[in-house]
Amino acid sequence: MSMGKPVRRGGPGGPIRGAVEKPKNFKKTLKRLLGYLKPYAIPLIIVFALAITGTIFSIIAPKVLGKATTKLFQGFLARKIFPRAKIDLQGILKILIEVGILYGLFALFMYIQQYIMAGVSQKVVKKLRTEVMEKLSKLPLRFYDSRTHGEILSRVTNDVDLISNTLNQSLTQLITSIVTIVGVIIMMLTISPLLTLVTMVTLPISISLIVLIVKKSQKYFKNQQKFLGNVNGHVEEMFGGLIVVKGYNMEEESIKRFEEYNEKLYGSAWKAQFVSGITMPIMRFVGNLGYVIVSIMGGIMVTKRIIQLGDVQAFIQYSQQFNQPISQVANIMNMIQSTLAASERVFEILDEKEEEPDPENAIELKSVEENVKFENVYFSYSKDKKLIEDLNIDVKSGQTIAIVGPTGAGKTTLVNLLMRFYEIQKGRITIDGVDIRKLRKNNLRRFFGMVLQDTWLFNGTIRENIAYGKDNATEEEIINAAKLAHAHHFIMALPGGYDAVINEEASNISQGEKQLITIARAFVVDPDILILDEATSNVDTLTEKYIQSAMKRLMHSRTNFVIAHRLSTIKDADMILVMNEGKIIEKGTHEQLMNKNGFYAELYKSQFLGAYV
């Protein structure tokens, strides 16, 4: 099972938890990511201006509110000396209105900047997703063969989503947090430099404790991810092979192993959560310790008339505001690091080498006579291992060529070279004497039809799946193709017939029925050259007969390349190519190869006569 990244726990204002994933090249990746924001410079300037201004309003408000407390306190003191003295309620009301306006403007500015930033971030991410999808369509088959689908999907979805969340939230939060820290320090200094110094003394204590806890918890989080992978992998493996597990009575062994993994996960997860969970209580303890000191010293300073009571109240509010943005900045910086690491993975896809482009003078053929020739073809996936060497095949129009051989012999590679999913290193492949490298790829592939062993149907109606290769396919063509493929009868038996929707896993139709639909798809396209990868395994005998009959109809009067697994199906082939280790070691008709009593004959006997190679 492909495991994802460690999960970042806790929001921007919460404790710092888990191991942070770091980019390989921070500056380069940051510069490239900022390049996507460049077209939105003006909206971003507005956003940052609103964020800074709104934060300033929220910083000023406590000091203004402190004036109301001072007026109220002075009024009570005056009444004790002069019982008829009145509290300046009108002045207090004005101050409260002023505070309300400040907080109201703060909320309004935050709403506007969030609205603008949401639009900017989604436009950036939309562009990024579009670029990735366009890039994926241009990448060679080699790229997909060397990576799992889960890895590619994770980059397109999870990594891009992380970029989206960071752009939408973290950038503005970083600005507001920094402005809050600076602004709060300034406001505290205007009230009392001495109290500010007391508050600042608690800061290095908090930071030291946080760093210590993070270092300790990272080890536990790393183990947690490792053991979580073991648990998930074991569960997936056991349920994926449930029949085998039950068949060999290994349920108890499976549960025992799961309990071992689960116990290790419990131990590491408990330690990780506990150690990281004490961050906030410790920070609050240190913070509360600072509040106590500030309150005592502030009270003494009020009695000595050094500062007003309202200033003490405002200062306590500021000291509360001071600690939160510090932890926010630390969390946001970690999130930015993880985001840049995700950006690197996305940019790696964008930087991948694309398929060789068609030459400017590439030609297009309107039709072909279906003559295919391999001349001294050489191909290898890696320099140190030859796969296909000095391959020569001459296929005449209308012939059926069967390709047989053990796994890894190069059968599928030969077909991939024919359709230019891979480019040959030496020699040439021609159609009607024209080197296929001189043709446009889309023009070349238009002449081919494919029915592969791994059936592929997308989430949509049966009609859409059959007409997949031909945009303007008529209803008559679709139904006729289904009839030729022996698919019409079971399609009509489904609720909705041709409008029946094939679900995501195509579980509402059998494996054999899926294959018949792919054959019908090839009938609609009506290709000049057909590539068949026999796929009659895991189907019942009747369906197998339907598939073989449909394939014979499809192959009629075309040039066919058949990758054969069951040798009984290729007895009538015009030529059988026996491949081993990338080379054609035998070729001829079924009778000729059997009479030769060589590699092919041994393969045939091993399948049908119980002999062993």
C-alpha positions in Angstrom: 0.0 0.0 0.0 1.3 3.4 -0.9 1.4 5.5 2.2 0.8 9.3 2.3 2.7 12.0 4.0 2.6 12.4 7.8 -0.5 14.2 8.8 0.0 17.7 10.2 -2.1 17.8 13.3 -3.5 20.9 14.9 -4.5 24.1 13.2 -2.3 27.2 12.6 -3.0 28.3 16.2 -2.6 24.9 17.8 0.4 23.0 19.1 3.3 22.1 16.7 3.0 18.4 16.1 4.5 15.7 13.9 7.6 15.5 11.7 7.7 18.4 9.2 8.4 17.5 5.6 11.0 19.9 4.2 11.6 20.8 0.5 14.9 19.9 -1.1 15.5 23.4 -2.5 13.5 26.0 -0.4 14.5 29.2 -2.3 14.0 27.8 -5.8 10.7 26.2 -5.1 9.4 29.3 -3.3 10.4 31.5 -6.2 8.7 29.3 -8.7 5.5 29.1 -6.6 5.5 32.9 -6.2 5.6 33.1 -10.0 2.1 31.7 -10.0 1.0 34.5 -7.7 2.7 37.3 -9.9 -0.4 37.9 -12.2 -2.4 38.6 -9.0 0.0 41.2 -7.5 -2.7 43.9 -7.2 -5.3 41.7 -5.4 -2.5 40.4 -3.1 -1.4 43.9 -2.2 -5.0 44.8 -1.4 -5.3 41.6 0.7 -2.1 42.3 2.7 -3.1 46.0 3.1 -6.5 44.9 4.5 -4.9 42.3 6.7 -2.4 44.8 8.1 -4.9 47.6 8.6 -7.5 45.2 10.2 -4.9 43.8 12.5 -3.8 47.3 13.6 -7.5 48.1 14.4 -7.7 45.0 16.6 -4.4 46.0 18.3 -5.6 49.5 19.1 -9.0 48.4 20.4 -7.8 47.1 23.8 -6.0 50.3 24.7 -9.0 52.3 23.8 -11.2 50.0 25.8 -8.8 50.5 28.7 -9.8 54.2 28.8 -13.4 53.2 29.5 -12.2 51.1 32.5 -10.1 54.0 33.7 -13.1 56.4 33.5 -15.3 53.9 35.3 -12.7 53.4 38.0 -12.1 57.1 38.4 -15.9 57.6 38.7 -16.2 55.1 41.5 -13.3 56.7 43.4 -14.8 60.1 43.0 -18.2 58.9 44.4 -16.5 57.7 47.5 -15.1 61.2 48.1 -18.0 63.1 46.6 -21.2 61.0 46.9 -23.0 63.2 44.4 -20.3 62.9 41.8 -21.5 61.3 38.6 -19.8 58.6 36.5 -19.1 59.8 33.0 -21.4 57.3 31.3 -21.7 59.3 28.1 -17.9 59.4 27.8 -17.7 55.6 28.5 -20.4 55.0 25.8 -18.5 57.0 23.3 -15.4 54.9 24.0 -17.4 51.7 23.7 -18.8 52.8 20.3 -15.3 53.6 19.2 -14.1 50.1 20.2 -17.1 48.6 18.5 -16.2 50.5 15.3 -12.6 49.3 15.5 -13.6 45.6 15.9 -16.3 46.0 13.3 -13.8 47.3 10.8 -11.4 44.5 11.7 -14.1 41.9 11.0 -15.1 43.6 7.7 -11.5 43.9 6.5 -10.8 40.2 7.4 -14.0 39.2 5.5 -13.0 41.2 2.4 -9.3 39.9 2.4 -10.5 36.3 2.9 -13.0 36.7 0.0 -10.3 38.1 -2.4 -7.7 35.5 -1.2 -10.1 32.6 -1.8 -10.5 33.7 -5.4 -6.8 34.2 -6.0 -5.8 30.9 -4.4 -8.4 28.9 -6.4 -7.4 30.6 -9.7 -3.8 29.7 -9.0 -4.6 26.1 -8.1 -6.9 25.8 -11.1 -4.1 26.9 -13.3 -1.7 24.5 -11.6 -4.1 21.5 -12.0 -4.7 22.4 -15.6 -0.9 22.5 -16.3 -0.4 19.1 -14.5 -3.2 17.4 -16.4 -2.0 18.8 -19.8 1.5 17.6 -18.8 0.3 14.2 -17.9 -1.3 13.8 -21.3 2.0 14.6 -23.0 4.2 12.3 -20.9 5.5 9.1 -22.4 4.4 5.6 -21.3 7.9 5.2 -19.6 6.8 7.8 -16.9 3.7 5.8 -16.0 5.5 2.5 -16.1 8.0 3.7 -13.5 5.4 5.1 -11.0 2.4 3.8 -9.2 -1.0 5.2 -10.0 -1.4 6.1 -6.3 1.8 8.2 -6.3 0.7 10.2 -9.4 -2.8 10.6 -8.0 -1.4 11.9 -4.7 0.5 14.6 -6.5 -2.4 15.7 -8.5 -4.9 15.8 -5.6 -3.3 15.8 -2.1 -0.3 17.9 -3.0 -2.3 20.5 -5.0 -4.9 20.6 -2.2 -2.2 21.4 0.3 -0.9 24.2 -1.9 -4.5 25.5 -2.1 -5.0 25.5 1.7 -1.7 27.3 2.3 -2.4 30.0 -0.2 -5.9 30.5 1.0 -5.1 30.6 4.8 -1.5 30.6 5.8 -0.2 33.5 3.8 -2.6 36.0 5.3 -2.3 34.4 8.8 1.4 34.8 8.6 1.1 38.5 7.8 -1.5 39.1 10.5 0.5 37.2 13.1 3.8 39.1 12.4 1.9 42.4 12.4 0.2 41.4 15.7 3.5 40.5 17.3 5.1 43.8 16.3 2.0 45.9 17.0 1.4 44.3 20.4 5.0 44.9 21.5 4.8 48.6 20.4 1.5 49.0 22.3 2.9 47.4 25.4 5.9 49.6 25.3 3.7 52.7 25.1 1.9 51.5 28.3 4.9 50.4 30.3 8.4 49.4 29.2 9.0 47.6 32.6 5.9 45.4 32.2 6.9 44.7 28.6 10.3 43.5 29.7 8.6 41.1 32.2 6.4 39.7 29.5 9.3 39.3 27.1 11.3 37.3 29.7 8.6 34.5 29.4 9.1 34.4 25.6 12.4 32.5 25.5 11.2 30.1 28.1 8.1 29.3 26.0 10.2 28.9 22.8 12.8 26.7 24.5 10.1 24.4 25.8 8.3 24.2 22.4 11.6 23.3 20.6 12.4 20.6 23.2 8.9 19.1 22.9 8.9 19.2 19.1 12.3 17.4 18.9 11.0 14.7 21.3 7.6 14.3 19.6 9.1 14.1 16.0 10.7 10.7 16.8 7.4 9.3 18.1 5.4 10.7 15.1 7.9 9.1 12.7 7.3 5.8 14.4 3.6 6.4 14.4 3.5 6.8 10.6 5.7 3.7 10.2 3.4 1.5 12.3 0.3 3.1 10.8 1.7 2.0 7.3 2.2 -1.5 8.7 -1.4 -1.7 10.0 -3.0 -0.3 6.8 -0.8 -2.5 4.6 -1.7 -5.6 6.6 -5.5 -4.8 6.5 -5.4 -4.2 2.8 -3.4 -7.3 2.2 -5.7 -9.5 4.3 -9.0 -8.2 2.9 -7.6 -8.2 -0.7 -6.7 -11.9 -0.3 -9.6 -12.8 2.1 -10.5 -16.0 0.2 -6.9 -17.3 0.4 -6.6 -16.4 4.1 -9.8 -18.3 4.9 -8.9 -21.1 2.5 -5.7 -21.8 4.4 -7.3 -21.2 7.8 -4.9 -18.3 8.5 -7.5 -16.0 10.2 -6.0 -16.4 13.7 -2.5 -15.8 12.4 -3.7 -12.7 10.5 -5.4 -11.4 13.6 -2.3 -12.1 15.7 -0.1 -10.2 13.3 -2.6 -7.3 13.2 -2.6 -7.1 17.0 1.2 -6.9 17.0 1.2 -4.1 14.5 -1.7 -2.4 16.4 0.0 -2.6 19.7 3.2 -1.0 18.3 1.0 1.7 16.7 -0.8 2.3 20.0 2.5 2.7 21.9 4.0 5.1 19.4 0.8 7.1 18.8 0.1 7.4 22.6 3.6 8.8 23.2 3.4 11.1 20.2 0.0 12.5 21.2 1.0 12.8 24.9 4.3 14.6 24.3 2.8 17.0 21.7 -0.3 17.4 23.7 1.6 18.9 26.7 2.7 21.9 24.5 -0.4 24.0 25.1 -0.7 23.3 28.9 3.0 24.3 29.3 2.6 27.4 27.2 -0.5 28.4 29.1 1.3 27.8 32.4 4.2 30.0 31.3 1.7 32.6 29.9 -0.4 32.5 33.1 2.8 32.9 35.2 3.5 36.1 33.1 -0.1 37.3 33.7 0.3 36.9 37.5 3.5 38.8 37.5 2.0 41.6 35.3 -1.1 41.8 37.5 0.9 42.1 40.7 3.4 44.6 39.3 0.6 46.5 37.4 -1.4 46.7 40.7 1.6 48.2 42.5 2.2 50.7 39.7 -1.5 51.7 39.8 -1.3 52.4 43.6 1.8 54.5 43.0 -0.1 56.3 40.1 2.6 55.3 37.6 0.0 54.0 35.2 -3.9 53.9 35.1 -6.0 50.8 35.9 -7.3 50.7 32.4 -3.7 50.5 31.1 -3.2 47.4 33.3 -6.4 45.8 31.8 -5.2 46.7 28.2 -1.7 45.3 29.0 -3.1 42.0 30.2 -5.1 41.7 26.9 -2.0 42.5 24.9 0.0 39.9 26.8 -2.7 37.3 26.0 -2.6 38.4 22.3 1.2 38.1 22.3 1.6 34.4 22.8 -0.9 33.1 20.3 0.6 34.6 17.1 4.1 33.2 18.1 2.8 29.7 18.0 0.8 30.5 14.9 4.0 31.7 13.1 5.8 28.5 14.1 3.0 26.3 12.8 2.6 28.4 9.6 6.3 28.2 8.8 6.1 24.4 9.2 3.0 24.3 7.0 4.8 26.4 4.4 7.7 24.0 4.4 5.4 21.1 3.9 3.6 23.0 1.1 6.9 23.8 -0.7 7.8 20.0 -0.4 4.4 19.3 -2.0 5.1 22.0 -4.6 8.4 20.3 -5.5 6.6 17.0 -6.2 4.1 18.8 -8.4 6.9 20.7 -10.2 8.7 17.4 -10.8 5.8 16.3 -12.9 5.8 19.6 -14.8 9.5 19.2 -15.4 9.3 15.7 -16.7 10.5 15.1 -20.3 7.6 14.9 -22.6 7.0 12.6 -25.5 9.2 13.3 -28.5 7.2 15.9 -30.5 6.2 15.3 -34.1 8.7 16.8 -36.5 7.5 19.9 -38.3 7.5 18.1 -41.6 5.5 15.1 -40.2 3.2 13.6 -42.7 -0.4 12.3 -42.5 -1.7 9.3 -44.3 -5.4 9.2 -45.3 -5.4 5.5 -45.6 -3.0 2.5 -45.4 -2.7 -0.8 -47.1 -1.9 -2.4 -43.7 1.6 -3.7 -44.6 3.9 -3.5 -41.5 7.6 -4.1 -41.4 10.2 -4.2 -38.6 13.7 -3.7 -39.9 16.7 -4.3 -37.6 14.8 -2.9 -34.6 16.7 -2.4 -31.4 15.2 -1.2 -28.1 16.0 -1.3 -24.5 14.5 0.3 -21.3 17.9 0.7 -19.8 21.4 0.9 -21.3 22.7 -2.1 -19.4 20.0 -4.5 -20.4 19.0 -5.2 -24.0 15.3 -6.1 -24.6 14.8 -6.2 -28.3 17.8 -6.6 -30.7 18.0 -6.9 -34.4 14.2 -7.6 -34.8 13.0 -8.2 -38.4 9.3 -8.9 -39.2 7.5 -8.5 -42.5 3.7 -8.5 -42.2 1.6 -8.4 -45.3 -1.9 -6.8 -45.5 -4.6 -9.0 -44.0 -2.2 -11.3 -42.2 -2.6 -12.4 -38.6 0.6 -12.4 -36.6 0.6 -14.1 -33.3 3.3 -13.3 -30.7 4.0 -15.9 -28.1 6.6 -16.3 -25.4 7.2 -16.4 -21.6 6.6 -13.4 -19.4 9.2 -10.6 -20.0 10.0 -11.9 -23.5 9.1 -8.5 -25.1 5.6 -9.3 -26.5 3.8 -6.2 -25.2 6.9 -4.0 -25.8 6.8 -4.9 -29.5 3.2 -3.6 -29.7 4.2 -0.4 -27.7 6.9 0.3 -30.3 4.5 -0.2 -33.1 2.1 2.5 -31.7 5.0 4.7 -30.7 4.3 4.6 -27.0 8.1 4.0 -26.9 10.6 5.1 -29.5 13.0 2.6 -30.9 16.8 3.3 -30.6 17.9 1.7 -33.8 16.4 0.4 -37.0 12.9 1.4 -38.2 9.3 0.3 -38.3 7.3 1.1 -41.5 3.7 1.0 -42.6 3.4 0.8 -46.3 7.0 1.6 -46.6 6.7 4.9 -44.5 8.8 5.2 -41.4 6.2 5.6 -38.5 8.5 8.2 -36.9 7.7 10.5 -39.9 4.0 10.3 -39.2 2.1 12.4 -36.7 1.4 10.2 -33.6 -2.4 10.9 -33.6 -2.5 10.1 -37.4 -0.6 6.8 -36.8 -2.7 5.7 -33.9 -5.9 6.4 -35.8 -5.2 3.3 -37.9 -5.0 1.0 -34.9 -7.6 -0.6 -32.7 -6.8 -2.2 -29.4 -8.5 -4.9 -27.3 -6.3 -5.4 -24.2 -6.2 -8.0 -21.5 -6.9 -5.4 -18.9 -10.3 -4.1 -19.8 -10.8 -0.4 -19.2 -14.3 1.1 -18.9 -15.0 4.6 -17.6 -17.8 5.7 -15.3 -20.6 6.4 -17.8 -23.3 4.7 -19.9 -22.6 1.6 -22.0 -23.4 3.6 -25.1 -20.7 6.2 -24.2 -18.2 3.4 -23.5 -18.8 1.7 -26.9 -18.6 5.0 -28.8 -15.5 6.1 -26.9 -13.2 6.0 -29.9 -15.5 7.7 -32.3 -17.2 11.0 -31.4 -19.8 11.0 -34.1 -20.8 7.3 -33.8 -24.5 6.8 -34.7 -27.0 4.8 -32.7 -27.1 2.3 -35.5 -23.3 1.9 -35.5 -23.2 1.4 -31.7 -26.0 -1.3 -31.7 -24.5 -3.0 -34.8 -21.1 -3.1 -33.1 -22.6 -4.6 -29.9 -24.3 -7.3 -32.0 -21.1 -8.2 -33.8 -19.4 -8.4 -30.4 -22.2 -10.7 -28.9 -22.8 -7.9 -26.4 -26.3 -6.8 -27.5 -28.2 -9.5 -25.7 -26.8 -8.9 -22.2 -26.9 -5.1 -22.7 -30.6 -5.2 -23.4 -31.1 -7.4 -20.3 -29.7 -4.6 -18.1 -32.0 -2.0 -16.6 -31.8 0.9 -19.0 -30.2 -1.1 -21.8 -27.6 1.0 -23.6 -28.3 3.8 -21.1 -27.3 1.6 -18.2 -24.5 3.3 -16.2 -21.3 1.4 -15.6 -20.3 2.2 -12.0 -16.8 3.1 -10.9 -15.7 -0.5 -10.4 -17.9 -1.8 -13.2 -19.3 -4.3 -10.7 -22.7 -4.4 -12.3 -21.3 -6.4 -15.2 -19.0 -9.4 -15.4 -15.4 -9.6 -16.5 -16.4 -11.3 -19.8 -19.1 -8.7 -20.5 -16.6 -5.9 -19.9 -14.4 -7.5 -22.6 -17.3 -7.8 -25.0 -17.9 -4.1 -24.6 -14.3 -3.3 -25.4 -14.5 -5.5 -28.5 -17.7 -3.6 -29.5 -15.7 -0.4 -29.1 -13.1 -1.6 -31.6 -15.9 -2.5 -34.0 -17.2 1.1 -33.9 -13.7 2.5 -34.6 -13.3 0.0 -37.5 -9.5 0.1 -37.4 -7.1 -0.9 -40.3 -4.7 -2.7 -38.0 -5.8 -4.5 -34.9 -3.9 -5.3 -31.7 -5.3 -8.1 -29.5 -4.1 -9.0 -26.1 -6.0 -12.2 -25.5 -8.2 -11.9 -22.4 -10.3 -15.0 -21.9 -9.0 -15.9 -18.4 -11.4 -15.8 -15.5 -14.5 -16.1 -17.7 -16.9 -19.0 -18.1 -16.8 -21.3 -21.1 -19.8 -19.8 -22.9 -18.5 -16.2 -22.5 -15.1 -17.4 -23.7 -16.7 -18.7 -26.9 -18.5 -15.4 -27.4 -15.2 -13.5 -26.9 -13.3 -15.7 -29.3 -16.1 -15.6 -31.9 -16.3 -11.7 -31.6 -12.5 -11.5 -32.0 -12.6 -13.6 -35.2 -15.3 -11.3 -36.6 -13.2 -8.3 -35.6 -10.0 -9.7 -37.1 -11.6 -10.5 -40.5 -10.0 -8.7 -43.4 -7.6 -6.8 -41.2 -3.9 -6.9 -40.3 -3.8 -8.3 -36.8 -1.2 -8.6 -34.1 -2.2 -11.1 -31.4 -0.4 -11.4 -28.1 -1.2 -15.0 -27.4 -1.6 -16.6 -24.0 -3.6 -19.7 -24.9 -1.8 -21.3 -27.9 -5.0 -23.1 -28.9 -6.4 -19.8 -30.2 -3.7 -19.0 -32.7 -3.5 -22.3 -34.7 -4.9 -20.5 -37.7 -2.5 -17.5 -37.6 -0.6 -16.8 -40.8 2.7 -16.5 -38.8 3.6 -17.2 -35.2 6.5 -15.3 -33.7 8.1 -17.0 -30.7 9.9 -14.5 -28.6 12.3 -15.0 -25.7 14.5 -12.3 -24.1 13.6 -9.8 -26.8 14.5 -11.9 -29.7 12.5 -13.9 -32.2 13.9 -17.4 -31.7 11.3 -19.2 -34.0 8.7 -18.2 -36.5 6.3 -20.0 -38.8 2.8 -21.5 -38.8 1.5 -23.7 -36.0 2.2 -26.9 -38.0 5.7 -25.8 -39.0 6.7 -25.0 -35.4 5.2 -28.2 -34.0 7.2 -30.2 -36.6 10.3 -28.3 -35.7 9.9 -29.6 -32.1 11.6 -26.6 -30.6 10.7 -23.9 -28.0 7.1 -23.4 -29.3 6.4 -27.1 -29.3 7.6 -27.4 -25.7 5.3 -24.5 -24.8 2.4 -26.1 -26.5 3.0 -29.5 -24.9 3.2 -27.9 -21.5 -0.2 -26.4 -22.0 -2.1 -29.2 -23.6 -0.2 -32.5 -23.1 0.8 -32.1 -19.5 4.5 -32.1 -20.4 7.0 -29.7 -18.8 9.5 -27.4 -20.5 
